[in-house]
């Protein structure tokens, strides 16, 4: 299968999502040392707007009072302004885009909220990350973004279960329908006001862990299970529930179905696991299966399943594996698969909200090369 359009990107592309009307596709990315960008294209693959690294750095500097302290004459913008945008979420009006942001070398930084105004992309909000008593961030790199009921939700790597999902206030009126957002792999899945996120650290702390206390008398316990899924109840704000998975099941992609009854996790070894929602924040394992040619192969860092997406028909699941293969599934059975053109390796998926179109965010052979978003017409594959 050949792409019907190729949208050029200045650096590797990681995130993508369609607008509610399906007439615009937002995409984002960057590379190890920054190069962050946010772009807009139409449904035919024509690029409409691009906020490049310089524009984003200028916007951050305008919002960051400490930017002058971070300025480095040899490197241009300070490291706090040199960002990568690994994931995004478009609001229902198509006027706002939330981007999960990482700083230089994928370090922690707060999310970025952009406004689309007169065809241009402008940085409108750059909230700060929470810090501990010593002024250190409580979290590491960002990996997913979601706009939900007036809040900006961002998934982070964190040393405690509680910190893995950070919530930031949004301007009035912002929101993204969970069913539409489920059409892309945001690595966050919201179902019935419960946000699900993957946890991949080998040791993580929780107030109701089953492991040893962090210190004598501490209410924090070390969870020894290396991987799992965490449920955050957004209504009551209580303690998140950790669902430990098998010790080799590293969930690095996560998406929900349109009906809000299932979660699908893409693993580092190339398998896909289907979970059924039981109650508000409990899971029941249904089945697992292997993506063709995705059995842990890939580059030195990215391996296995990189992204998942649910197609608008409500029945078809798309998976992308690091070696460059896309597969389509129904009920765990493969109905089609195809390889991306050389040298592209997939990093994000986004299904059109009404048409059988799939956007694949890609990187090239190395992180220093330009990236692309490939558009595929799946009508023949899913009929």
C-alpha positions as CSV (number, residue, x, y, z in Angstrom):
1,X,0.0,0.0,0.0
2,X,1.3,3.4,-0.9
3,X,0.5,6.7,0.9
4,X,-1.8,9.1,-0.8
5,X,0.1,12.0,0.6
6,X,3.4,12.8,2.4
7,X,3.5,15.8,4.7
8,X,7.1,17.0,5.2
9,X,8.2,17.7,8.8
10,X,11.5,19.5,9.8
11,X,12.4,16.7,12.3
12,X,11.0,13.3,13.4
13,X,7.2,13.4,13.8
14,X,5.8,11.8,17.0
15,X,2.2,13.1,17.6
16,X,-0.8,13.6,15.3
17,X,-4.5,14.2,15.7
18,X,-7.4,15.3,13.5
19,X,-9.8,18.1,14.2
20,X,-13.4,17.3,15.0
21,X,-14.5,18.2,11.5
22,X,-11.7,16.1,9.9
23,X,-10.5,19.0,7.8
24,X,-7.3,19.7,9.6
25,X,-4.5,17.4,10.9
26,X,-2.2,18.7,13.6
27,X,1.3,17.0,14.0
28,X,4.3,17.6,16.1
29,X,7.8,16.3,17.0
30,X,11.4,17.3,17.4
31,X,14.7,15.5,18.1
32,X,17.2,14.8,20.9
33,X,18.5,18.4,21.2
34,X,15.2,20.2,20.6
35,X,13.9,21.1,17.2
36,X,10.4,21.1,18.5
37,X,7.6,22.1,16.0
38,X,3.9,22.0,15.6
39,X,2.2,21.9,12.2
40,X,-1.2,21.9,10.5
41,X,-2.2,20.2,7.3
42,X,-5.5,19.6,5.4
43,X,-7.1,16.3,4.6
44,X,-5.3,16.2,1.3
45,X,-1.9,16.5,2.9
46,X,-1.2,20.1,2.1
47,X,0.8,21.8,4.9
48,X,-1.1,24.9,6.0
49,X,1.0,26.3,8.9
50,X,4.1,25.5,11.0
51,X,5.4,26.8,14.3
52,X,9.1,26.0,14.1
53,X,11.7,25.8,16.9
54,X,12.5,29.5,16.7
55,X,8.8,30.6,17.0
56,X,8.1,28.2,19.9
57,X,11.3,29.3,21.7
58,X,10.2,33.0,21.3
59,X,6.8,32.1,22.7
60,X,8.3,30.3,25.7
61,X,10.6,33.2,26.4
62,X,7.7,35.5,26.5
63,X,6.0,33.3,29.1
64,X,9.0,32.3,31.2
65,X,10.4,35.0,33.5
66,X,13.6,32.9,34.1
67,X,14.5,32.5,30.4
68,X,17.3,35.0,30.6
69,X,19.0,32.9,33.3
70,X,18.9,29.9,31.0
71,X,20.3,31.7,27.9
72,X,23.4,30.1,26.4
73,X,25.3,32.2,23.9
74,X,26.8,29.2,22.3
75,X,23.6,27.3,21.8
76,X,21.1,30.1,21.1
77,X,17.8,29.7,23.0
78,X,18.2,28.4,26.6
79,X,17.7,24.7,27.1
80,X,14.3,25.2,28.8
81,X,13.1,26.7,25.5
82,X,14.6,23.9,23.3
83,X,11.7,21.5,23.3
84,X,10.4,18.3,21.7
85,X,6.7,17.9,21.3
86,X,6.0,14.1,21.5
87,X,2.2,14.2,21.7
88,X,-0.8,16.5,21.2
89,X,-4.5,16.9,21.6
90,X,-6.8,19.1,19.5
91,X,-9.8,20.7,21.2
92,X,-13.3,20.2,19.8
93,X,-13.5,23.7,18.3
94,X,-10.2,23.2,16.4
95,X,-9.0,26.5,17.9
96,X,-6.6,25.1,20.5
97,X,-3.8,22.4,20.5
98,X,-2.3,21.0,23.7
99,X,1.2,19.7,23.3
100,X,3.1,17.5,25.8
101,X,6.5,19.0,25.8
102,X,10.0,17.8,26.8
103,X,13.0,20.0,27.1
104,X,16.5,19.5,25.8
105,X,17.5,15.8,25.7
106,X,13.9,14.8,26.7
107,X,14.1,16.4,30.1
108,X,10.9,17.5,32.0
109,X,9.1,20.7,31.2
110,X,5.5,21.9,31.4
111,X,3.0,21.4,28.6
112,X,2.4,24.0,25.9
113,X,-1.0,25.2,24.8
114,X,-1.3,26.8,21.3
115,X,-4.0,28.8,19.7
116,X,-4.9,28.7,16.0
117,X,-5.6,32.3,15.0
118,X,-6.1,33.5,11.4
119,X,-4.3,30.4,10.1
120,X,-1.2,30.9,12.3
121,X,-0.1,28.9,15.3
122,X,0.6,30.9,18.5
123,X,1.8,29.8,21.9
124,X,-0.8,30.9,24.4
125,X,-0.1,29.2,27.7
126,X,3.1,27.5,29.2
127,X,2.2,26.3,32.7
128,X,5.0,25.4,35.1
129,X,5.6,21.9,36.5
130,X,5.2,21.1,40.2
131,X,8.4,21.0,42.2
132,X,9.5,19.4,45.5
133,X,10.9,21.2,48.5
134,X,14.3,21.3,47.0
135,X,13.0,22.9,43.7
136,X,13.4,19.7,41.7
137,X,10.7,18.5,39.3
138,X,8.5,15.6,40.5
139,X,8.4,14.1,37.0
140,X,10.6,13.2,34.0
141,X,9.8,13.3,30.3
142,X,6.2,13.8,29.0
143,X,4.6,11.2,26.8
144,X,0.9,12.0,26.3
145,X,-1.6,14.8,26.2
146,X,-5.4,15.1,26.6
147,X,-7.9,18.0,27.0
148,X,-10.7,17.0,29.3
149,X,-13.4,19.1,31.0
150,X,-11.4,22.3,31.2
151,X,-8.2,20.6,32.3
152,X,-4.9,19.9,30.5
153,X,-3.8,16.3,31.2
154,X,-0.2,15.3,30.6
155,X,1.3,11.8,31.2
156,X,4.9,11.9,32.6
157,X,7.4,9.3,33.7
158,X,7.5,9.7,37.5
159,X,8.9,8.1,40.6
160,X,5.5,7.9,42.2
161,X,2.2,6.7,40.8
162,X,0.5,9.9,42.0
163,X,2.7,12.1,39.8
164,X,2.5,10.1,36.6
165,X,-0.5,12.2,35.5
166,X,-0.3,16.0,35.9
167,X,-3.4,18.2,35.6
168,X,-3.3,21.9,34.6
169,X,-6.2,24.4,34.4
170,X,-7.3,25.3,30.9
171,X,-8.9,28.4,29.5
172,X,-12.7,28.3,29.7
173,X,-14.5,26.2,27.1
174,X,-11.7,23.8,26.3
175,X,-12.5,20.1,25.9
176,X,-11.9,17.2,23.5
177,X,-14.5,14.5,23.1
178,X,-13.0,11.2,24.5
179,X,-14.4,9.1,21.6
180,X,-12.7,11.4,19.0
181,X,-9.5,11.6,21.0
182,X,-9.5,7.8,21.1
183,X,-8.9,7.7,17.4
184,X,-5.2,8.4,18.1
185,X,-2.6,7.0,20.4
186,X,-2.3,9.7,23.1
187,X,-0.8,7.3,25.6
188,X,-3.6,8.5,27.8
189,X,-7.1,7.1,27.6
190,X,-10.0,8.8,29.3
191,X,-13.2,6.7,30.0
192,X,-16.0,7.9,32.2
193,X,-13.8,10.5,33.9
194,X,-11.1,8.0,34.6
195,X,-7.7,8.6,33.0
196,X,-5.6,5.5,32.2
197,X,-1.9,5.7,31.7
198,X,1.0,3.2,31.3
199,X,3.7,2.9,34.0
200,X,7.0,1.6,32.9
201,X,9.5,2.3,35.7
202,X,11.1,-0.7,37.4
203,X,10.4,0.8,40.8
204,X,7.7,3.3,41.6
205,X,6.2,4.6,44.8
206,X,2.6,4.6,45.9
207,X,0.7,5.3,49.1
208,X,-0.9,1.9,48.9
209,X,1.9,-0.2,47.5
210,X,2.5,-3.8,48.6
211,X,6.2,-3.5,48.8
212,X,8.6,-2.1,51.4
213,X,8.2,1.4,52.9
214,X,10.3,4.1,51.4
215,X,11.7,4.9,54.9
216,X,10.8,3.5,58.3
217,X,7.4,4.8,59.2
218,X,6.7,6.3,55.8
219,X,3.3,5.9,54.2
220,X,5.0,5.6,50.8
221,X,5.7,2.0,49.6
222,X,7.8,0.8,46.7
223,X,6.0,-1.2,44.1
224,X,8.3,-3.8,42.8
225,X,6.3,-4.7,39.7
226,X,8.1,-3.1,36.8
227,X,5.1,-2.4,34.6
228,X,1.4,-1.8,34.7
229,X,-1.5,0.5,33.9
230,X,-2.7,3.2,36.3
231,X,-6.2,4.5,36.7
232,X,-6.7,8.1,37.9
233,X,-10.3,9.0,38.9
234,X,-10.6,12.6,37.7
235,X,-13.8,13.2,39.7
236,X,-12.9,12.4,43.2
237,X,-9.1,13.0,43.0
238,X,-8.4,10.0,45.2
239,X,-5.4,7.6,45.2
240,X,-4.8,6.2,41.7
241,X,-5.2,2.5,41.2
242,X,-2.2,0.5,39.9
243,X,-2.8,-2.6,37.8
244,X,0.5,-4.5,37.7
245,X,0.9,-6.5,34.5
246,X,3.3,-9.3,33.7
247,X,7.0,-8.5,34.4
248,X,7.9,-8.4,30.7
249,X,4.9,-6.5,29.5
250,X,6.2,-3.0,28.9
251,X,3.2,-0.9,27.7
252,X,4.5,1.9,25.5
253,X,1.3,2.6,23.5
254,X,-2.2,2.9,24.9
255,X,-5.6,3.6,23.3
256,X,-9.3,3.1,24.2
257,X,-12.1,1.9,21.9
258,X,-14.8,4.3,20.8
259,X,-17.5,2.6,23.0
260,X,-15.3,3.1,26.1
261,X,-15.4,-0.6,27.0
262,X,-11.8,-1.6,26.1
263,X,-8.2,-0.6,26.4
264,X,-5.5,-1.7,24.1
265,X,-1.8,-1.7,25.1
266,X,1.1,-2.0,22.7
267,X,4.1,-3.7,24.2
268,X,7.8,-3.4,23.7
269,X,8.0,-7.0,22.5
270,X,5.6,-6.5,19.6
271,X,2.4,-7.8,21.2
272,X,-0.9,-6.1,21.7
273,X,-3.0,-6.7,24.9
274,X,-6.8,-6.1,25.0
275,X,-8.3,-5.2,28.4
276,X,-12.0,-4.9,29.3
277,X,-13.1,-2.2,31.7
278,X,-14.7,-3.7,34.8
279,X,-16.4,-1.1,36.9
280,X,-14.9,2.4,36.9
281,X,-11.2,1.7,37.5
282,X,-10.7,-2.1,37.2
283,X,-9.4,-4.2,34.3
284,X,-9.9,-7.7,33.0
285,X,-7.5,-9.2,30.5
286,X,-9.2,-10.4,27.4
287,X,-6.5,-11.6,25.1
288,X,-3.1,-10.7,23.5
289,X,-1.6,-11.3,20.0
290,X,1.5,-10.4,18.1
291,X,2.0,-7.7,15.5
292,X,3.6,-9.2,12.3
293,X,7.3,-8.4,12.2
294,X,7.1,-6.4,15.4
295,X,8.6,-8.9,17.8
296,X,10.9,-6.6,19.7
297,X,12.8,-5.6,16.6
298,X,13.6,-2.0,15.7
299,X,16.4,0.5,16.5
300,X,18.7,0.6,19.5
301,X,16.0,2.5,21.5
302,X,12.6,2.1,19.9
303,X,11.3,-1.4,19.7
304,X,8.0,-3.2,19.4
305,X,4.6,-1.4,19.2
306,X,5.0,2.3,18.9
307,X,1.4,3.5,18.5
308,X,-2.2,2.3,18.3
309,X,-5.3,3.9,16.8
310,X,-9.0,3.0,16.6
311,X,-10.6,3.6,13.2
312,X,-13.9,5.6,13.0
313,X,-15.9,2.4,12.1
314,X,-15.6,1.4,15.8
315,X,-14.4,-2.1,14.9
316,X,-10.9,-1.8,13.5
317,X,-7.7,-1.3,15.5
318,X,-4.5,-0.1,13.8
319,X,-1.0,-0.9,15.2
320,X,2.4,0.4,14.2
321,X,5.7,-1.4,15.0
322,X,9.1,0.2,15.0
323,X,10.5,-1.7,12.0
324,X,8.0,0.1,9.8
325,X,4.9,-2.1,9.6
326,X,1.2,-1.2,10.1
327,X,-1.4,-3.8,10.8
328,X,-5.2,-3.6,11.0
329,X,-7.2,-5.9,13.4
330,X,-10.8,-6.8,14.2
331,X,-11.4,-8.9,17.3
332,X,-7.8,-9.8,17.5
333,X,-7.7,-11.1,13.9
334,X,-5.5,-9.4,11.4
335,X,-7.4,-8.2,8.3
336,X,-4.5,-6.3,6.6
337,X,-0.9,-5.2,7.0
338,X,1.6,-3.2,5.0
339,X,5.1,-1.8,5.2
340,X,5.9,1.9,5.2
341,X,8.3,3.1,2.5
342,X,12.0,3.1,3.4
343,X,13.3,4.8,5.6
344,X,10.3,5.6,7.7
345,X,9.7,4.2,11.2
346,X,6.3,5.0,12.8
347,X,6.0,6.9,16.1
348,X,2.3,8.0,16.1
349,X,-1.1,7.1,14.6
350,X,-4.2,9.2,14.1
351,X,-7.4,7.9,12.4
352,X,-9.8,10.4,10.7
353,X,-13.0,11.0,12.7
354,X,-15.3,10.0,9.8
355,X,-13.3,8.8,6.8
356,X,-11.1,5.7,6.4
357,X,-7.9,7.8,6.5
358,X,-4.9,7.0,8.7
359,X,-2.1,9.4,9.5
360,X,1.3,7.9,10.4
361,X,3.8,10.2,12.2
362,X,7.3,9.0,11.2
363,X,11.0,9.4,11.8
364,X,13.8,8.6,9.4
365,X,16.9,6.5,9.9
366,X,18.3,8.8,12.6
367,X,16.9,11.5,14.8
368,X,18.8,14.2,12.9
369,X,16.9,13.7,9.7
370,X,13.7,15.3,8.6
371,X,10.5,13.5,9.5
372,X,7.1,13.1,7.7
373,X,3.5,12.3,8.2
374,X,2.1,9.7,5.7
375,X,-1.6,9.6,4.9
376,X,-3.2,6.3,3.9
377,X,-6.6,5.6,2.4
378,X,-7.8,2.4,4.0
379,X,-11.0,1.8,2.2
380,X,-9.9,-1.3,0.4
381,X,-8.1,-2.7,3.4
382,X,-11.1,-2.6,5.8
383,X,-14.1,-3.3,3.5
